[in-house]
Amino acid sequence: MEKGELVEPAKPIVIYIDPATPKQWRPFLIAGINDWQKSFEKAGFKNAIIGKEWPENDTTMSMEDARFSFVNYLPSEVANAYGPNVHDPRSGEIIQTHIGWYHNVMELLHNWYMIQAAAVDPAARKAKFDDKLMGELIRFVSSHEVGHTMGLRHNFGNSSRTPVEKLRDKEYLKKHGHTASIMDYARFNYVAQPEDNIPQELLFPRIGEYDDWAIEWGYKFINAPNAEEDSKIVNSWIDKRLKENPRLLFGDGETIKFDPQCQTEDLGDNAMKASSYGIKNLQRILPNLPEWTFEADKLGQGLTNMYGQVKNQYTRYLMHVLKNIGGVTYTVHSEASGGPVYEVVSKEKQVEALDFFNKELFTTPFWLLDKKVLNKVVLPEGPDAVDDLQIKMINTLLDKDFLLKLLANQSQFGKDALSLEAYFKTLHGYFWNSLSSDKKIQLDIYQRNMQKAYLGSLTDFQLLRDGKYTETDAATFIKAELLLLQKEVEEAKSKGGDLITTAHLVDMANRIKTALDPKGV
């Protein structure tokens, strides 16, 4: 090995496939295991990990024997999989694993792939995928869970090192894939657009540069005199390798939940751009769902389910962007390399995030309310999906603790942070600039409800009696915003272009008066 030759381990990791597994999926599960062989080759080992069918006719072997590892098939409605291991804590040697593969993970894979890839892959436009496509999806899950068995953690930050526009570049994807780690929850390339002509195999995640590096770091033989020296040597690689290739980043999104770089189900280095591309594809997918989900012997459950999946995916895109507003990144540095651990998301990026919401949510996304779909799957009983999302997002953006987070960023990061003054000015423009029109004002139900939600959040803060909030600049800005709105709404009351808008503005004026002087009402 020291001469650069590949060495075959005396005792490779052999993972068998549970004989209860449906036969058509076994080759794909085995392929997902064997895909790790190249990573081990880069660490100096040949045939270090091998996937095999269970020898059903060999009476000397038993699945109850703890010496054998296998992928355990679980015929269950649970839509999941997991990759544990039993290892020797003294050496790190992996002794055994029983990887769990629930049958219904296939439903999860179907839903993900249709919603994220059907705009660019015709094979995804079916209520039931063919075995080849489903097999390849199972293969990626197999590789991911085997990664856990090898000791790799989720790496939710890795996909943030891929420039969004490169996700549309066929040559880049051939070389790097859409994420450098199969341990990220990067799923499928939802950024790719139809005109990019990205082939199916470049839409899937695969074992990448980070995974190769993690296996090398963890498994490469180091001829050190003791464990302490071994640790010093491999840790000395980290700064050097990261400088050479930023795509080797590890981002812990499981314990560090505030970092916008470390999110699940996201792609690329800019959530606003990536989410905009994703929404464009959802707009292409939604009108086609009645055709793509049709099954003659079913009662429309597929359409109902997939409409819900569209809403869920759209919401994920919104949440990816939200993390950037008031966002702080977390980067671990060695003591030798130095550098700040906490850095605020740039003002420009935070304003870009706010503008994204104005374009994609606060400008009502009527595409999500396609009547050809909606009238088949939704009983109108209360706020529709769009109204609900708009109100919840406004409540979040004006939440008392959210505002304190912005203030804390200002205090710690100074001019690098988005100021509360700029924040309120931007939000005010989105919801209230229409009042300054010289023409008659007509507000639709979504605009009226958003104004109510905005004012409701201000009022809730204004009526607080907790000094944690009232003795801060957030309370000052809330009061200033209410006074500004009082003036603008009073002037706009006479410009209502229809009965409901006029009544709404009168209602707003009364609510503001109550908020500013609750004892006087």
C-alpha positions as CSV (number, residue, x, y, z in Angstrom):
1,M,0.0,0.0,0.0
2,E,2.9,2.4,0.8
3,K,4.1,1.8,-2.8
4,G,0.8,3.1,-4.1
5,E,-0.5,-0.4,-4.9
6,L,-4.1,-1.4,-4.2
7,V,-4.4,-4.0,-1.4
8,E,-7.2,-6.5,-1.1
9,P,-8.3,-6.7,2.6
10,A,-8.1,-10.2,4.2
11,K,-11.6,-9.7,5.5
12,P,-13.7,-7.4,3.2
13,I,-17.0,-6.0,4.2
14,V,-19.6,-8.3,2.6
15,I,-23.2,-7.2,2.7
16,Y,-25.8,-9.8,1.6
17,I,-29.3,-9.1,0.2
18,D,-32.2,-10.4,2.3
19,P,-33.7,-13.3,0.2
20,A,-37.2,-11.9,1.0
21,T,-36.3,-8.9,-1.2
22,P,-38.3,-8.9,-4.5
23,K,-35.9,-10.2,-7.2
24,Q,-36.2,-7.2,-9.5
25,W,-34.7,-4.9,-6.9
26,R,-31.7,-7.0,-5.8
27,P,-29.3,-6.0,-8.6
28,F,-29.9,-2.4,-7.8
29,L,-29.3,-2.8,-4.0
30,I,-26.1,-4.7,-4.8
31,A,-25.0,-2.0,-7.2
32,G,-25.6,0.7,-4.5
33,I,-23.2,-1.3,-2.2
34,N,-20.6,-1.9,-4.8
35,D,-20.6,1.8,-5.9
36,W,-18.4,2.4,-2.8
37,Q,-15.6,0.3,-4.2
38,K,-14.1,3.2,-6.1
39,S,-14.0,5.3,-3.0
40,F,-12.1,2.6,-1.1
41,E,-9.7,2.2,-4.1
42,K,-8.8,5.9,-3.6
43,A,-8.0,5.0,0.0
44,G,-5.8,2.1,-1.1
45,F,-8.1,-0.9,-1.0
46,K,-9.4,-3.1,-3.7
47,N,-12.7,-5.0,-3.2
48,A,-13.0,-3.6,0.3
49,I,-16.8,-3.8,0.2
50,I,-18.9,-6.3,-1.7
51,G,-22.6,-6.7,-2.2
52,K,-23.9,-10.2,-2.8
53,E,-27.1,-12.2,-3.1
54,W,-27.8,-14.4,0.0
55,P,-26.8,-18.1,-0.8
56,E,-30.3,-19.5,-0.2
57,N,-29.1,-23.1,-0.7
58,D,-26.1,-23.0,1.6
59,T,-27.3,-24.7,4.8
60,T,-24.1,-23.7,6.6
61,M,-25.1,-20.0,6.6
62,S,-28.0,-18.5,8.6
63,M,-29.3,-15.0,8.6
64,E,-29.6,-15.3,12.4
65,D,-25.8,-15.6,12.6
66,A,-24.4,-12.3,13.9
67,R,-21.3,-12.6,11.7
68,F,-23.2,-11.8,8.6
69,S,-24.3,-8.4,7.3
70,F,-27.2,-7.8,5.0
71,V,-29.8,-5.4,3.7
72,N,-32.9,-6.3,5.5
73,Y,-36.2,-6.1,3.4
74,L,-39.1,-4.8,5.5
75,P,-42.5,-5.2,3.9
76,S,-44.1,-2.2,5.6
77,E,-46.0,1.0,4.8
78,V,-43.2,3.0,6.4
79,A,-41.5,5.1,3.7
80,N,-37.9,5.1,4.9
81,A,-34.5,3.3,5.1
82,Y,-31.7,3.3,7.6
83,G,-28.0,2.3,7.8
84,P,-26.6,1.3,11.2
85,N,-23.5,-0.7,12.1
86,V,-22.0,-2.6,14.9
87,H,-18.3,-1.6,15.3
88,D,-15.4,-2.2,17.5
89,P,-14.9,1.0,19.5
90,R,-11.2,0.2,19.9
91,S,-10.3,0.1,16.3
92,G,-13.3,1.3,14.4
93,E,-13.6,-2.0,12.6
94,I,-17.2,-2.5,11.3
95,I,-18.2,-5.9,12.5
96,Q,-21.8,-6.2,11.2
97,T,-24.7,-4.3,9.8
98,H,-28.4,-4.9,9.2
99,I,-29.4,-2.1,6.8
100,G,-33.2,-1.5,6.8
101,W,-35.0,-1.1,3.6
102,Y,-38.7,-0.5,3.9
103,H,-40.8,-1.5,0.9
104,N,-42.7,1.8,0.9
105,V,-39.6,3.9,0.4
106,M,-40.5,3.4,-3.2
107,E,-43.6,5.6,-2.8
108,L,-41.4,8.3,-1.3
109,L,-38.9,8.0,-4.2
110,H,-41.7,8.1,-6.7
111,N,-43.2,11.3,-5.2
112,W,-39.8,13.0,-4.9
113,Y,-38.8,12.2,-8.5
114,M,-42.0,13.1,-10.1
115,I,-42.2,16.5,-8.3
116,Q,-38.5,17.3,-8.8
117,A,-37.8,15.9,-12.2
118,A,-40.9,15.3,-14.3
119,A,-40.5,18.7,-16.0
120,V,-37.3,17.4,-17.6
121,D,-37.6,13.6,-17.6
122,P,-40.6,12.0,-19.4
123,A,-40.0,8.8,-17.5
124,A,-41.1,10.5,-14.4
125,R,-44.5,11.4,-15.8
126,K,-46.2,8.1,-14.7
127,A,-48.3,7.0,-11.8
128,K,-46.0,4.0,-11.6
129,F,-42.4,4.1,-12.8
130,D,-40.8,1.3,-14.8
131,D,-38.5,-1.1,-13.0
132,K,-35.3,0.4,-14.5
133,L,-36.1,3.9,-13.2
134,M,-37.3,2.8,-9.8
135,G,-34.3,0.5,-9.6
136,E,-31.9,3.4,-10.1
137,L,-33.7,5.4,-7.4
138,I,-33.4,2.4,-5.0
139,R,-29.7,2.2,-5.9
140,F,-29.1,5.8,-4.7
141,V,-30.9,5.0,-1.4
142,S,-28.8,1.9,-1.0
143,S,-25.6,3.9,-1.5
144,H,-26.7,6.5,1.0
145,E,-27.5,3.9,3.7
146,V,-24.3,2.0,3.1
147,G,-22.5,5.4,3.6
148,H,-24.0,5.5,7.1
149,T,-22.9,2.0,7.7
150,M,-19.3,3.0,6.8
151,G,-19.5,5.7,9.5
152,L,-20.4,8.8,7.3
153,R,-22.9,11.3,8.8
154,H,-25.4,13.4,6.9
155,N,-23.6,16.2,5.1
156,F,-26.3,18.8,4.6
157,G,-23.9,21.6,3.8
158,N,-22.1,20.0,0.9
159,S,-24.6,21.0,-1.9
160,S,-24.1,24.7,-1.0
161,R,-20.7,24.5,-2.7
162,T,-22.2,24.0,-6.1
163,P,-23.0,27.2,-8.1
164,V,-26.7,27.2,-9.1
165,E,-26.1,27.9,-12.8
166,K,-23.7,24.9,-12.9
167,L,-26.7,22.7,-12.1
168,R,-27.9,23.4,-15.6
169,D,-24.5,22.6,-17.2
170,K,-24.3,19.1,-18.6
171,E,-20.5,19.0,-18.7
172,Y,-20.2,20.2,-15.1
173,L,-22.7,17.6,-14.0
174,K,-20.9,14.8,-15.8
175,K,-17.8,15.6,-13.8
176,H,-19.1,16.6,-10.4
177,G,-22.8,15.7,-10.1
178,H,-25.3,18.1,-8.6
179,T,-23.8,17.5,-5.1
180,A,-20.4,16.3,-4.0
181,S,-21.9,13.9,-1.4
182,I,-24.5,11.3,-1.5
183,M,-24.8,11.8,2.3
184,D,-26.5,15.2,1.6
185,Y,-30.3,15.3,1.3
186,A,-29.8,16.8,-2.2
187,R,-32.3,14.3,-3.8
188,F,-32.7,15.2,-7.5
189,N,-31.7,18.1,-9.7
190,Y,-34.8,20.2,-9.6
191,V,-32.9,23.2,-10.9
192,A,-32.4,21.7,-14.4
193,Q,-34.8,23.3,-17.0
194,P,-36.3,21.5,-20.0
195,E,-34.1,23.6,-22.4
196,D,-30.9,22.3,-20.7
197,N,-31.4,18.8,-22.0
198,I,-29.9,17.2,-19.0
199,P,-30.1,13.4,-19.3
200,Q,-31.7,11.2,-16.7
201,E,-28.5,9.9,-15.2
202,L,-27.3,13.4,-14.4
203,L,-30.5,14.1,-12.3
204,F,-29.6,11.5,-9.7
205,P,-27.3,12.0,-6.7
206,R,-24.2,9.8,-6.7
207,I,-21.2,9.1,-4.6
208,G,-19.0,12.2,-5.0
209,E,-15.8,13.9,-4.1
210,Y,-16.7,14.5,-0.5
211,D,-17.6,10.8,0.0
212,D,-14.3,9.7,-1.6
213,W,-12.4,12.1,0.7
214,A,-14.3,11.0,3.8
215,I,-13.5,7.3,3.1
216,E,-9.9,8.2,2.5
217,W,-9.7,10.2,5.8
218,G,-11.3,7.4,7.8
219,Y,-9.9,4.3,6.2
220,K,-6.5,5.0,4.5
221,F,-3.7,3.2,6.2
222,I,-1.3,5.5,8.0
223,N,1.9,4.0,9.2
224,A,2.0,6.0,12.4
225,P,3.6,4.8,15.6
226,N,0.4,5.3,17.7
227,A,-3.2,6.5,17.5
228,E,-2.3,10.0,18.6
229,E,0.2,10.5,15.7
230,D,-2.3,8.9,13.3
231,S,-4.9,11.5,14.3
232,K,-2.5,14.4,13.9
233,I,-1.6,13.2,10.4
234,V,-5.1,12.8,9.1
235,N,-6.4,16.0,10.7
236,S,-3.5,17.9,9.1
237,W,-5.0,17.0,5.7
238,I,-8.3,18.8,6.4
239,D,-7.3,22.5,5.9
240,K,-5.1,21.7,2.9
241,R,-7.7,19.6,1.1
242,L,-10.5,22.2,1.7
243,K,-8.3,25.0,0.3
244,E,-7.7,22.8,-2.8
245,N,-11.3,21.8,-3.2
246,P,-14.1,23.7,-1.4
247,R,-16.5,20.9,-2.5
248,L,-15.1,18.8,0.3
249,L,-17.0,20.8,2.8
250,F,-18.8,19.1,5.7
251,G,-21.9,20.9,6.9
252,D,-23.7,19.7,10.0
253,G,-27.3,20.6,9.5
254,E,-28.6,18.3,12.2
255,T,-27.2,20.1,15.3
256,I,-26.5,23.4,13.6
257,K,-30.0,24.3,12.3
258,F,-29.7,28.0,11.8
259,D,-27.1,27.9,9.0
260,P,-28.7,28.6,5.6
261,Q,-25.8,26.7,4.0
262,C,-26.8,23.5,5.8
263,Q,-30.4,22.7,4.8
264,T,-32.1,19.5,3.8
265,E,-33.7,19.0,0.4
266,D,-31.9,22.1,-1.1
267,L,-29.4,22.6,-4.0
268,G,-26.8,25.1,-4.9
269,D,-25.1,28.2,-3.4
270,N,-28.1,30.5,-3.7
271,A,-31.5,29.4,-2.4
272,M,-33.3,32.2,-4.2
273,K,-32.1,31.3,-7.6
274,A,-32.4,27.5,-7.1
275,S,-36.0,27.9,-5.6
276,S,-37.0,30.1,-8.5
277,Y,-35.9,27.4,-11.0
278,G,-37.7,24.8,-8.9
279,I,-40.9,26.8,-8.9
280,K,-40.7,27.2,-12.7
281,N,-40.7,23.4,-13.0
282,L,-43.6,23.1,-10.5
283,Q,-45.5,25.4,-12.8
284,R,-44.9,23.1,-15.7
285,I,-45.8,20.0,-13.7
286,L,-49.0,21.0,-11.9
287,P,-51.3,21.4,-15.0
288,N,-50.2,17.9,-16.2
289,L,-50.9,16.1,-13.0
290,P,-54.4,14.8,-14.0
291,E,-52.8,13.1,-17.0
292,W,-49.6,11.9,-15.3
293,T,-51.4,10.4,-12.2
294,F,-54.3,8.8,-14.0
295,E,-55.0,5.2,-13.2
296,A,-58.2,3.7,-14.6
297,D,-59.0,1.6,-11.5
298,K,-58.4,4.3,-8.9
299,L,-60.6,7.1,-7.6
300,G,-58.2,10.0,-8.0
301,Q,-56.1,9.3,-4.9
302,G,-52.9,9.8,-7.0
303,L,-53.9,13.3,-8.1
304,T,-54.8,14.3,-4.6
305,N,-51.5,13.0,-3.3
306,M,-49.4,14.6,-5.9
307,Y,-51.1,18.0,-5.6
308,G,-50.2,17.8,-1.9
309,Q,-46.6,17.0,-3.0
310,V,-46.5,20.1,-5.2
311,K,-47.6,22.2,-2.3
312,N,-45.1,20.6,0.0
313,Q,-42.2,21.1,-2.5
314,Y,-43.2,24.7,-3.0
315,T,-43.2,25.2,0.7
316,R,-39.7,23.7,0.9
317,Y,-38.5,26.2,-1.6
318,L,-39.9,29.0,0.5
319,M,-38.3,27.7,3.7
320,H,-34.9,27.3,2.0
321,V,-35.0,31.1,1.2
322,L,-36.3,32.1,4.7
323,K,-33.2,30.8,6.4
324,N,-31.2,33.5,4.6
325,I,-33.1,36.4,6.2
326,G,-31.3,37.2,9.5
327,G,-29.2,34.2,8.6
328,V,-25.8,33.4,10.2
329,T,-23.4,30.8,8.8
330,Y,-21.3,28.5,10.9
331,T,-17.9,27.4,9.8
332,V,-15.6,25.2,11.8
333,H,-11.9,26.2,11.6
334,S,-8.8,24.6,13.1
335,E,-7.0,26.8,15.6
336,A,-4.1,27.0,13.1
337,S,-6.2,28.3,10.2
338,G,-8.2,30.8,12.3
339,G,-11.1,32.6,10.7
340,P,-14.5,33.6,12.1
341,V,-16.9,30.8,13.1
342,Y,-20.0,32.9,12.8
343,E,-20.7,35.2,9.8
344,V,-23.9,37.0,8.9
345,V,-25.5,36.5,5.5
346,S,-24.8,39.5,3.4
347,K,-27.3,42.4,3.3
348,E,-27.6,42.0,-0.5
349,K,-28.4,38.3,-0.2
350,Q,-31.0,39.0,2.5
351,V,-32.7,41.6,0.4
352,E,-32.6,39.1,-2.5
353,A,-34.5,36.7,-0.2
354,L,-37.1,39.3,0.6
355,D,-37.5,40.1,-3.1
356,F,-38.0,36.4,-3.8
357,F,-40.9,36.3,-1.4
358,N,-42.5,39.4,-3.0
359,K,-42.2,37.8,-6.4
360,E,-43.0,34.2,-5.7
361,L,-45.5,34.4,-2.7
362,F,-46.7,37.9,-1.9
363,T,-47.5,38.4,-5.6
364,T,-50.2,35.8,-5.4
365,P,-49.1,32.5,-7.1
366,F,-52.4,31.8,-8.8
367,W,-50.7,28.9,-10.7
368,L,-51.0,26.9,-7.5
369,L,-54.8,27.3,-7.7
370,D,-55.3,25.7,-11.1
371,K,-59.0,25.0,-11.2
372,K,-58.6,22.0,-13.4
373,V,-56.7,20.4,-10.5
374,L,-58.1,22.2,-7.5
375,N,-61.8,21.3,-8.2
376,K,-60.9,17.6,-8.3
377,V,-59.0,17.4,-5.0
378,V,-59.9,20.3,-2.6
379,L,-63.1,21.0,-0.7
380,P,-63.2,24.7,0.0
381,E,-63.6,24.9,3.8
382,G,-61.3,27.7,4.8
383,P,-58.1,29.5,3.7
384,D,-56.8,28.0,0.6
385,A,-53.2,26.8,0.3
386,V,-51.9,30.1,-1.0
387,D,-53.7,32.3,1.5
388,D,-52.5,30.1,4.3
389,L,-48.9,30.3,3.2
390,Q,-49.0,34.0,2.7
391,I,-50.3,34.7,6.2
392,K,-47.9,32.2,7.9
393,M,-44.9,33.8,6.1
394,I,-45.9,37.3,7.1
395,N,-46.4,36.2,10.7
396,T,-43.0,34.6,10.6
397,L,-41.3,37.7,9.1
398,L,-42.8,39.9,11.8
399,D,-42.6,37.5,14.7
400,K,-41.2,39.1,17.8
401,D,-38.3,36.7,18.2
402,F,-37.5,37.0,14.5
403,L,-37.2,40.7,14.9
404,L,-34.9,40.3,17.9
405,K,-32.7,38.0,15.8
406,L,-32.3,40.8,13.3
407,L,-31.4,43.2,16.1
408,A,-28.9,40.8,17.5
409,N,-27.2,40.5,14.1
410,Q,-27.0,44.3,13.9
411,S,-25.4,44.5,17.3
412,Q,-22.8,41.8,16.6
413,F,-22.1,42.3,12.9
414,G,-22.7,46.1,12.5
415,K,-23.0,47.4,9.0
416,D,-22.6,43.9,7.5
417,A,-26.1,43.0,8.8
418,L,-29.4,44.0,7.4
419,S,-30.8,46.9,9.5
420,L,-34.2,46.8,11.0
421,E,-34.9,50.1,9.3
422,A,-34.2,48.7,5.9
423,Y,-36.1,45.6,6.7
424,F,-39.3,47.4,7.6
425,K,-39.0,49.8,4.7
426,T,-38.8,46.8,2.3
427,L,-41.7,44.9,3.8
428,H,-43.8,48.1,4.0
429,G,-43.4,48.6,0.2
430,Y,-44.5,45.1,-0.6
431,F,-47.9,45.4,1.2
432,W,-48.8,49.1,1.4
433,N,-47.4,51.0,-1.6
434,S,-50.6,50.4,-3.5
435,L,-52.3,52.9,-1.1
436,S,-50.3,55.8,-2.5
437,S,-51.8,55.4,-6.0
438,D,-53.5,58.4,-7.6
439,K,-56.2,56.1,-9.0
440,K,-59.0,54.2,-7.2
441,I,-57.7,51.3,-5.2
442,Q,-59.0,47.8,-5.6
443,L,-57.5,45.1,-3.4
444,D,-58.3,41.4,-4.0
445,I,-59.0,39.0,-1.2
446,Y,-55.3,37.9,-1.0
447,Q,-54.0,41.5,-0.8
448,R,-56.6,42.3,1.9
449,N,-55.7,39.2,3.9
450,M,-52.0,40.0,3.7
451,Q,-52.6,43.5,4.9
452,K,-54.7,42.1,7.8
453,A,-51.9,39.6,8.7
454,Y,-49.2,42.3,8.6
455,L,-51.2,44.7,10.8
456,G,-52.1,41.8,13.1
457,S,-48.5,41.0,13.7
458,L,-47.7,44.7,14.4
459,T,-50.6,44.9,16.8
460,D,-49.6,41.7,18.7
461,F,-46.2,43.2,19.2
462,Q,-47.5,46.6,20.2
463,L,-49.8,45.0,22.9
464,L,-46.9,43.0,24.5
465,R,-46.0,43.8,28.0
466,D,-42.8,41.7,28.2
467,G,-39.8,43.9,28.6
468,K,-37.7,41.4,26.7
469,Y,-39.4,42.8,23.6
470,T,-40.8,46.2,24.6
471,E,-37.5,47.6,25.8
472,T,-35.8,47.1,22.4
473,D,-35.5,49.0,19.2
474,A,-38.0,46.4,17.7
475,A,-40.8,48.0,19.7
476,T,-39.7,51.4,18.5
477,F,-39.8,50.4,14.8
478,I,-43.2,48.7,15.4
479,K,-44.6,51.9,16.8
480,A,-43.1,54.0,13.9
481,E,-44.6,51.6,11.4
482,L,-48.1,51.8,13.0
483,L,-47.9,55.6,12.9
484,L,-46.9,55.6,9.3
485,L,-49.7,53.2,8.4
486,Q,-52.2,55.3,10.3
487,K,-51.4,58.3,8.1
488,E,-51.4,56.3,4.9
489,V,-54.6,54.3,5.5
490,E,-56.5,57.5,6.6
491,E,-55.5,59.2,3.3
492,A,-56.4,56.1,1.3
493,K,-59.9,55.5,2.8
494,S,-61.5,57.8,0.3
495,K,-59.9,56.1,-2.7
496,G,-61.5,52.7,-2.4
497,G,-62.5,51.5,-5.8
498,D,-65.1,49.1,-4.7
499,L,-67.2,48.5,-1.6
500,I,-65.1,45.7,-0.1
501,T,-61.8,47.7,-0.5
502,T,-63.4,50.8,1.2
503,A,-64.7,48.7,4.0
504,H,-61.4,47.0,4.4
505,L,-59.5,50.3,4.6
506,V,-62.0,51.6,7.2
507,D,-61.4,48.4,9.2
508,M,-57.7,48.8,9.0
509,A,-57.9,52.4,10.2
510,N,-59.9,51.3,13.2
511,R,-57.5,48.5,14.1
512,I,-54.5,50.8,13.9
513,K,-56.3,53.3,16.2
514,T,-57.0,50.5,18.7
515,A,-53.4,49.2,18.6
516,L,-52.0,52.7,19.2
517,D,-54.5,53.6,22.0
518,P,-56.1,50.5,23.3
519,K,-57.5,52.3,26.4
520,G,-59.1,54.9,24.3
521,V,-61.4,52.5,22.4
